[in-house]
Amino acid sequence: MKDCPEPGVYKAVPYSDYAEWDALNISSLLWGLMGDGMTVNMRRLKAFLDGEIGHKSSDELRFGRAFHCQLLEPHLFTDEFVVLDLCEKKVNREQPDGSKKQEPCGNAAKYMTADGSPRCGLKGHKPPKAEELEDYVTPAEREMIRRMREAANEHPEVRAIHNRGGSEVCVVADMHGQRCKARLDKFVRSRDGAWIVDIKTIDPKKLHRDGWSKAIDSHNYHVKAAFYIDIVAAVLGRRPEFLWVACGKGEGFDAAPFAPHPTDILQGRGIYTELLSAYGAATATGKWPGAFPAGSTGGPEVIARPAYAISRLKTLYGA
Ligand SMILES: [Zn+2]
């Protein structure tokens, strides 16, 4: 961890530097919240902060970076991402007539030889001493990203942000006694206010009102939105607008801009505030309580089956 800069807005900070800033971000903080959205668990947050649980696969992160770049900073894409083709290592392959012929391997490549030939990770194909390229896309991913971007750009709200504001903008502020940080997909400031834009991917089958509504709840997007709104408000002294761009990832490509409901923002604020104060108490005392701290109730908690399961059998066995 490195010292976090003073409260403010910071542009053009490499992700690796931002990640090292000693401050809390909302994705980390949410590791302290359990499934039902009401159970605070500092032991789990500690396990995340210590690197014991919850790391996204490098493929997921890489795809996310590439998609964000293509949607928000398309002019940088060709500088930052290599489109890797299929592995060109020649292999002996049996032909229908039983003869053998040398053909390119054809697996999706992840590496490149010193002279620029794409290679997969198979033994003998992977170039000696090669490190996996950090920023690459396969031709299939490139096509997926292109179609996702096309669907998103049909919306005037998305087109309107292309040439304005900054991408991957970092914000630092003190909230409820804790140094907090955020990295905003897009941050636009103008004379009439400020906008935060958060890009999310979703299974296209779930990109309908109910589906997005459930996605907000199950991924705590409302808590993140409230945190982003408040950290920007803490720095600017005025409340920004907030927009999600939900992008379907996969066949049936579609996208939609959504604004959060005020009630969800209020509840989201309540949740992150509680998490911050639990975190403050944990760091001050050195105690990181789990979901059910010993001695917090006067005996074991009485717990029933879910309401739907109980009502199903009510007519048979009574209340
Ligand atoms: Zn290969």
Residues whose N, C-alpha, C, O or C-beta is under 5 A from the ligand:
A	BS01	ZN	C87 K89 C105 N107 C120 L122 H125
